[in-house]
Amino acid sequence: MRILGVDPGYGILGYGAIDVQGNSIVYVSHGHISTPKECNLPRRLLILYEEFGKVLESFSPNLVAVEKLFFAKNVTTALEVGYARGIVLMEIAKHGMRIFECSPQQVKISVSGYGRARKRQVQDMIKRLLGLPEVPRPDDAADALAIAWCAALYGRKKNGSWER
């Protein structure tokens, strides 16, 4: 089963793919979509829409895992990231793919065993868990791999399937 993890953002959207083979989780790839800072928000969202669709087609995941948003400080940034997340959810639905949504705390627990782990701790652990030579860059791609890992561990329902 191929799982694509997505860390949504309008400036940088990170993605990471893993394969679940029996009890093993195997690294496939990671990357990101960047949008130019000089573009206005609608143009940046259009770029995300066009490029994320290509990512879905390229990896053909059986499941797409997306992190739920959590912002305590900047409402404007939260709204803009929410727009990007909406684009991601729409593309997943358009392609008829299954989705798993997880909280930042679930991701931290699944990767590090601690719900208050720091970002760097999670990234170091995902490097180790996937046997990578270094922490994936940019940070958004490392986070996306952690999101995919979370889905691999906790995404199954009692009957062994995932949400659609």
C-alpha positions as CSV (number, residue, x, y, z in Angstrom):
1,M,0.0,0.0,0.0
2,R,1.4,3.4,-1.0
3,I,0.7,6.3,1.4
4,L,1.4,9.9,0.5
5,G,1.8,12.3,3.4
6,V,1.1,16.0,2.8
7,D,2.1,19.0,4.9
8,P,-0.1,21.7,3.4
9,G,1.1,25.3,2.9
10,Y,0.7,28.0,0.3
11,G,4.4,29.0,0.3
12,I,5.8,25.4,0.5
13,L,3.7,22.3,0.4
14,G,5.7,19.2,1.5
15,Y,4.9,15.7,0.4
16,G,6.4,12.3,1.2
17,A,5.6,8.8,0.0
18,I,6.1,5.5,1.8
19,D,5.0,2.0,1.0
20,V,3.6,-0.4,3.7
21,Q,4.7,-3.9,2.9
22,G,3.3,-6.3,5.5
23,N,4.8,-5.1,8.8
24,S,7.5,-3.0,7.1
25,I,7.3,0.7,6.1
26,V,9.6,1.6,3.3
27,Y,10.7,5.1,2.1
28,V,9.7,5.9,-1.5
29,S,10.3,9.6,-2.1
30,H,9.8,13.1,-0.8
31,G,9.6,16.6,-2.2
32,H,7.9,19.9,-2.2
33,I,5.9,22.4,-4.2
34,S,7.0,26.0,-3.8
35,T,5.1,29.1,-4.9
36,P,6.8,32.4,-5.7
37,K,6.6,35.0,-2.9
38,E,6.0,37.8,-5.4
39,C,2.8,36.2,-6.6
40,N,-0.5,37.1,-5.0
41,L,-2.4,34.4,-3.0
42,P,-4.9,33.4,-5.8
43,R,-2.0,32.8,-8.2
44,R,-0.1,30.8,-5.5
45,L,-3.2,28.6,-4.9
46,L,-3.6,28.0,-8.7
47,I,0.0,26.8,-8.8
48,L,-0.6,24.5,-5.9
49,Y,-3.8,23.2,-7.6
50,E,-2.0,22.4,-10.8
51,E,1.2,20.9,-9.3
52,F,-0.4,18.9,-6.5
53,G,-2.6,17.1,-9.0
54,K,0.6,16.1,-10.8
55,V,2.0,14.7,-7.6
56,L,-1.1,12.6,-7.0
57,E,-0.9,11.2,-10.5
58,S,2.8,10.6,-10.2
59,F,2.6,8.6,-7.0
60,S,-0.8,7.0,-7.4
61,P,-1.2,6.5,-3.6
62,N,-3.8,4.2,-2.1
63,L,-4.2,6.7,0.8
64,V,-3.3,10.4,1.2
65,A,-2.6,11.6,4.8
66,V,-3.1,15.2,5.6
67,E,-2.3,17.0,8.8
68,K,-5.1,19.0,10.5
69,L,-4.3,22.6,11.1
70,F,-3.3,24.0,14.5
71,F,-2.5,27.7,14.9
72,A,-2.6,29.6,18.1
73,K,-1.0,32.9,17.1
74,N,-1.5,34.2,13.5
75,V,-5.1,34.1,12.3
76,T,-4.2,35.4,8.8
77,T,-1.6,32.8,8.2
78,A,-4.0,30.1,9.5
79,L,-6.6,31.2,6.9
80,E,-4.1,31.2,4.1
81,V,-2.8,27.8,5.0
82,G,-6.4,26.7,5.3
83,Y,-7.0,27.7,1.7
84,A,-4.0,25.6,0.6
85,R,-5.3,22.7,2.7
86,G,-8.7,23.1,0.9
87,I,-6.9,22.8,-2.5
88,V,-5.3,19.6,-1.3
89,L,-8.5,18.1,0.0
90,M,-10.3,19.0,-3.2
91,E,-7.7,17.4,-5.4
92,I,-7.7,14.2,-3.3
93,A,-11.5,14.0,-3.6
94,K,-11.3,14.8,-7.4
95,H,-9.0,11.8,-7.8
96,G,-11.3,9.6,-5.7
97,M,-8.5,8.7,-3.3
98,R,-8.9,7.7,0.4
99,I,-7.9,10.2,3.0
100,F,-6.6,10.1,6.5
101,E,-6.5,13.2,8.6
102,C,-4.3,13.5,11.7
103,S,-3.5,16.1,14.4
104,P,0.0,17.4,15.0
105,Q,0.0,15.6,18.3
106,Q,-0.9,12.2,16.7
107,V,2.0,12.7,14.3
108,K,4.4,13.4,17.1
109,I,3.2,10.4,19.2
110,S,3.4,8.0,16.2
111,V,7.0,9.1,15.3
112,S,8.6,9.9,18.6
113,G,6.3,8.4,21.2
114,Y,5.8,11.8,22.8
115,G,3.0,14.2,22.0
116,R,5.0,17.3,22.8
117,A,8.1,16.4,20.9
118,R,9.8,19.3,19.2
119,K,9.9,19.6,15.4
120,R,13.6,18.7,15.2
121,Q,13.0,15.6,17.3
122,V,10.3,14.4,15.0
123,Q,12.5,15.0,11.9
124,D,15.4,13.2,13.4
125,M,13.2,10.2,14.3
126,I,11.7,10.0,10.8
127,K,15.2,10.0,9.4
128,R,16.0,7.0,11.6
129,L,12.8,5.2,11.2
130,L,13.0,5.3,7.4
131,G,16.8,4.6,7.3
132,L,17.6,7.9,5.5
133,P,21.2,9.3,5.5
134,E,20.0,12.7,6.5
135,V,16.9,14.6,7.6
136,P,14.7,15.3,4.5
137,R,14.7,18.9,3.3
138,P,12.8,21.1,3.3
139,D,11.3,20.7,6.7
140,D,7.9,20.5,5.1
141,A,8.9,17.3,3.3
142,A,10.2,15.7,6.5
143,D,6.9,16.6,8.2
144,A,5.0,15.1,5.3
145,L,6.9,11.8,5.7
146,A,6.0,11.9,9.5
147,I,2.4,12.4,8.5
148,A,2.5,9.4,6.2
149,W,4.2,7.4,9.0
150,C,1.3,8.3,11.3
151,A,-1.2,7.1,8.8
152,A,0.6,3.8,8.4
153,L,0.5,3.2,12.2
154,Y,-2.8,4.7,13.2
155,G,-4.9,5.1,10.1
156,R,-6.5,1.7,10.1
157,K,-9.9,1.3,11.5
158,K,-11.0,-1.9,13.3
159,N,-11.8,-3.5,10.0
160,G,-8.4,-2.7,8.5
161,S,-9.6,-0.1,6.1
162,W,-9.2,3.7,6.0
163,E,-11.6,6.6,5.7
164,R,-12.6,7.7,2.2
